[in-house]
Amino acid sequence: MDTSESSTGPRTADGEQKKGGPRGRRRWAMDTRPLRRPAYRRLWASTVVTAVGSQLTAVAVPKQIYDITGSSAWVGAASLAGLLPLIVFALWGGAIADSMDRRKLLLLTNTGIAVTSLLFWVQAVAGPGSVWTLMLLLALQQAFWGLNAPARSASVARLVPADELPAANALGSTVMQTGQIAGPLLAGALIPAIGLAELYLIDALALCVTVWAVYRLPALPPLTPAKAGSAGLRGVLEGFRYISGHAVLLLSFLADIVAMVLGMPRALFPQLASETYAPYGEGFALGLLFAAIPLGAVLGGLFSGTFSRARRHGWMVIGSVVVWGLAVAGFGLSDSLWPAVAFLALAGVADMVSMVFRGAILLSAATDEMRGRMQGVFTVVVAGGPRLADVLHGAAGSVLGPRTAVAGGGILVVVVMLALAAAVPALRHYRI
């Protein structure tokens, strides 16, 4: 591997760094240091393309299912149909990523996702479509994505040095959050113009760019020979044992579970838009509520220079989760729409900071032969936490009322996170 692309090679240091760090605008603007490294730049550029393309399919699938069935229950069932393959194959994919060349795994899985998107297009063009075919293709797509995500995330630590991991995570997360905003808006504009089927085709073509970018990456074989059975159930279980034996890794996962399960209030957005913020227009209020957190996350990424050089990664995670909880509590106490949106946007900024430093801890605190499995568990936690939150907040909102449930959840986040930080010093003391 080229030394400019390796975390073990000589580090780049420009004139500003030699003088004590960036000055002026560069002190607070997005930290783009990782983009100077060709391999990471290729990986990131492919994410820019697919972040929007994947959201086109994410909109097209539930839209097509609803067009076929006329039932939101079927739309929900399809979401669950994709969850189990995602969980199973993310855990397995992490073990596989630790036992083979991660570049080869990325090539195989990205090709699989592209073929699946092409099959989505074929069935849509053939019409009128079958909901069972859609659910099968969705499960297949999520299985490929589960295999892909751990290898993709674990590869970052081989492409940039340790002190640039927060910046690299901020760059990747900002692109993904931007895609979650721009993709659905673009899908809404394209469906009336070109039809639903073509959204699948655009996604498949975008994935070809990703395959080409991954093809140009350097080889990423295991740094140490993989143990026998490490790509199977034994390897998955070794990953869980590894987490249990490293307090800082365990706390990084628990921090996300605490924030998302206790403090993600999206299940109550429709009720709040209908009851509390109805004077502003129910549809308008609902759109703002759903957009506020990702918009805040994008803003956090754009100004990542303000925090990406922090070395006390543990305190950054603790602080960002506490701010998330306080912002969610503030949202729950707001009876006016604009302060509510502002609090949610602040929560989005905190969530971005948390994602950046939790991701950096997973990549820096774990050894290379375990990074894939850590990212597999991370994928499951990120995917499963909000879904558990939907169940918990939906039930609490029906009993306590939506605003009380939201504010109470935010306060619980603060209390539980501070208690964990006090009880287990490993996270407080972790730095690079």
N, C-alpha and C positions, 0 to 999 in steps of 0.2 A: 504494500500500500504506500502511496505517496505520503511523505511525512507531513505535508500540508493538510492531509485528510485524516491523520491519525491523532488520537488523544495522547500518544506517547512521543510524537515528533516534536520538533522545535516550535515554540509558540511565537505567533506573530506579535510584534509590538511596534505600533506606529509612534510618530513623534508625540502625539497627545498623551499616550499612555506613559511614555518615558518622563513627561513633565508632571505626572501625578494624576492622570485620568482625563476624561473628556471634559470639554468646557462648553459654556453657552448652551445652545439648543441640544447638543448631544448628551447633556447631563440628564435630560428628562424624556427625550424622544425615544422611539423604539430602538432597542439595542440590536443592531444588525451585524455584530461581529461574526456570528457563525456563517453568514452568507459569503464571507471571504473564502470559505473553504469549499472547493469545487464539489466534493461528494455530497456534503450537506445541502449545498445550493440546489443540486439536482433533485434530491429527495424532497426538499421544501417546494421547489417549483412544481413538481408533480402534484403536491397537495393543493396548491393554488387552483389547479385545473379541476381536480376531482372533488374538491370541497363543495363546489357549486353543482357539478354533475350528479353527485350522489344524492343531493337534496332534490333534484328533479325526479329521481326514482322514488325517493321517500314521499313525495307528494303524489306521484302518479299511482302508486300501488293502492293506498287507501281510497283515492278518488275512483279508480276503476272498480274496486270491490264495492264501494257504495253505489256506483252506477249499475252494477249487476244485481245487487241484492236489495238496495234501498234501505239497508239496515245498518245503523251505527254499531250494533252488537257484533256483526260480522267484521267490521273494521277493527274493533277491539280484539276479537278472537284472532285475527291475522297478526296483530301485534304480539300476542302471546305465542303464536306459532313460531315467530322468529326469535323469541327470547331464549327458549331452551337450547336450540342449536348454538346460539351465540355463547351461552354460558359453558356448555360442554366443550365446544371447539376452541374457545379462548383459553381454557385451562389446558387442554391438550396441545393447542398451538404454542403455548408458552414452553412446554416441555420439548416439543419438536424444535423450536427456535434455538434452544440451548444445546441441541445435539447435531445440527447440520448447518451448512452455510446459509446464513440468513438472507443473503442476496438471492440464492436459488429459491428459497421458500417464498420470498416476496414475488419473484417472477411467476411461480406456479399459482399462487393465490390471487394475484392481481389479474392474471389471465383467466382464472376461474370466475372471478367477479365480472370481468368484461363479457365472458361467454354467457353468464347468467343474465346480464342486462340485455344482451342480444336476444336471448330466448324470451325475455319479457316483451321485447318489441315484436317478435314473431307471433306470439300468442295474441297480442293486442291487434296486430294487422289482420290476423286470421279471423278474429271476432266470431261471435259476440263475447267470447271469453268465459272461462270457468273459474269460479272462486276457489275451487280446490287446486286447480293448476297454479293460480296465483299464490296460494298459501305454500304450496310445495316449492315453487321457485323462490319465494321469500325465505323459507327455511334454508334452502341451498345457499342463497346469497349470504345470509347471516352466518352460516357455517364457514364459508370462505372468509368472510370478514373477521370472524373469531380467530381463524388460523393466521390471518394477515397482521392484525393489529399488534400482538405482542412482538413479532419479529421487527415490525416497522419501528416501534418505540424503542426497543432494546438496541437497535442499530445506531441510534443517535449518539450513544456514549462512545462508539467506535469512530465517529466522524468528527467530533468536536472535543476539545479538552474539558476537564471537569469544571473549570471556572466559567465556561460559556454554556453549561447545560441549562441554567435558568433562562438565558436569552434564547437558546434554541427552542425550549419548551414554549416560551412566550410567542415566538414567531409561528410555531405550528398551531398553538391554541387559538391565536388571533385569526389565522386563516380559516380554521374550522368554524369558529363562531361567526365570522363574516359570511361564510357559506350558508350557515343556518338562517341568516337573515336574507341574503341576496337570492339564494336558491329558491325558496318558496315564492318570493315576489316574482322572480323570473318565470317560474312555473305557472303562476297565476296569469301572467301576461301571454305566455306562449300557448297555453291550452286552447283558448278561443281562436288563436291565429293559425296554428299548424296542427292542432289535434294532440290528444293525449299520447298516442302510440309513439310519436316522434321524440317525446321526452326520454323514453328508454333508449332510443337510438343515439341521441346526443350523449347520454351518460356512457354508453358503450364506446363511442368514439373518444370521449375524454379519457376513458380508462386506457386506451391505446397509448396515449401520451405518458401515462403513469408507467406502463410496462416498458416503454422505451427509456424513460428516466432511470428506472431500476436496473435495466440491462447495462447502463453505463456506470453503475456503481462499482467500486472495487469489491473483490471477493471478501466475504465476512465469515470465514470458517470459525469454529470454536477455538479459543486460545489454548485450551487444554483438551486432550482427547475425551470424548463423551463416554460416560460409563455405560455398561450394558444395561438395557432396559430403561435408560433415562428418557426415552421418547414415549414411554407408555405410562400406565397408571402409577408405577413405581416412581417415575420422575415427577409426576404431579404431586404425589404425597410427599416426596422429598422437598418440594417447593413449600408446602405448608409447614413442614417441620422447620425449614430454614427461617420462615417468617416468625414462628413461635420462639425461636432462639435468638432473634434480633429485635430488641425492644423498639428501636427507632423505626424499623420497617413496619412492625405491628401497629405502632402509634400513628404512622402516616396513613395506614388504611382506616384505622378507627376514626381519625379526624374527618375523613371524607364521609364515612358512614354516619357519624354524628351530625355533620352539617347537612347532608342530603336527606336522611331519613327523618330527622327531627325538624328540619328547617326549610324544606322545599315545598312551598305552598301552592304549586301550580294547579292542583286538583280543585282548589277553592276559587280560582280566578273566575270561572263562569258565574258562580253564585255572587261573588263580590261585584262583578260587573253588572249583574242584574239587580242587585239590591242596594249596595252601598254607593256605587258610582253610576247608577242609572240616569241621573240628571244630565250627565255628560254625553249620553248616548251609549246604549249597551254594547253595540258592536265596536264603536270607537274605543271605549274603555277596555274591552276585552283584548283588542289588538295591541293596545299600549302595554297592558299588563304582561302579555306573552312576549313582547319585543323588548321590554325594559332590561331584563337580566342579560340576554346576549348582547344588547347594545352597550351595557356597562362593561361587559367582559371585553368587547372590542376596544373600548376606550382605554381600559387597563392595559391591553396589549400595545396600543399605539403609544402609550407613555411608559412602556416597560423599562426605559432607561432610568426611571426613578427608583426602581427596586431590583433590577436584574443582577446588579453587582453585589448585593448583600451577601455576606458570608455566613451569617447565623440563620441557616435554613430552617432549623427547628422553630425558632422564635417567629420567623416569618409565617410558617404554617399556623402556629398557635394564634398569632395576632390576626391573621386573615380570617380564620374560622370564627373568632370572637367578633370581629367586625361584621362578618356575614350574619351571625346571630342577632346582633344589635340592629342591623339594617332591616332584617326580616321582622323583628319586633316592632320597629318604627313603622314599617309598612302596615302591620296589623292594627296599629293604633291610629292610622291616618284615616280620617273620614272625608278627605278631599283627594281627588284623583291625582293632581300634579305632585303633591308631596309623596303620595304613595308610589308613583312612578320613579321619583327621585330616589327614594329609599331602595326600590328594587334595582335601580341602576347602580347604586352604591354596593348592593349585594353582589351584582355582577362583577364589579371591579375586584371585590374581595375574593370572589370565586376564581377569577383569573389568577390572582396572586397565589392562592392556595394551590391551584392546579400546577402552576409553574414550579413551586418549591416542593410539593409532594412528588412530582415527576422527577425533579432533580435528585431528591433523596433516594428514590427507588433506583435510579441509574448510578448514583455515586456510592451508596452504602452497600449495594449488593455486588457480589463478584460477577464477572462476565458470564460464567457458566450458569448463573442463576437469574440473570436479568430477564430472559424470556419468560420464565415462570412468574417472576414478580409482575411483569407487564400483563400476563394473562390474568392474574388475580385482580390487578388494577382495572382491566377491561370489564371484568364481571362486576366489581364494586361500582364502577361508574355507570354501568348499564342497569344494575339492579337496584341501587339506592333510591333513585327518583321514583321507580315503580312502587317500591315499598312505601315511600312517602305519600304517593297518591292514595294508597289504601288507608294509611294512618290518618292523614289529614282529612280525607273524605269522611271517615267515621267520626273523628273528633269534631269536625265542622258541623255535622248533623246533630251532635249532642250539645256542644258548647256554643255554637254559633261560629261563623267563619272568622270574624276578626279576633275573637278570643283564642280560637285554635291557632291562628297564625302567630299572634303575639306570644302566646304561651310556648309555642314551638321554638321561636327565636330565643326566648329567655332560657329554655332548656338547653339549647345549643351552647350558649355562653357558660352556663353552670357546669355542664358535663365536660366541655372542653377544658375549662380551667381546672376541674377536678382531676382529669386525666393527666394534664401537664404537671400538676402538683404531685400526683402519686407516682409518676414515672418520669424521672429526671432525664432519661436518655434523649428525649426529643428536645427538651430545653437546651441541652448541652451540645446538640449536634451542629457542627459547622464545617466548612471546607477551608 
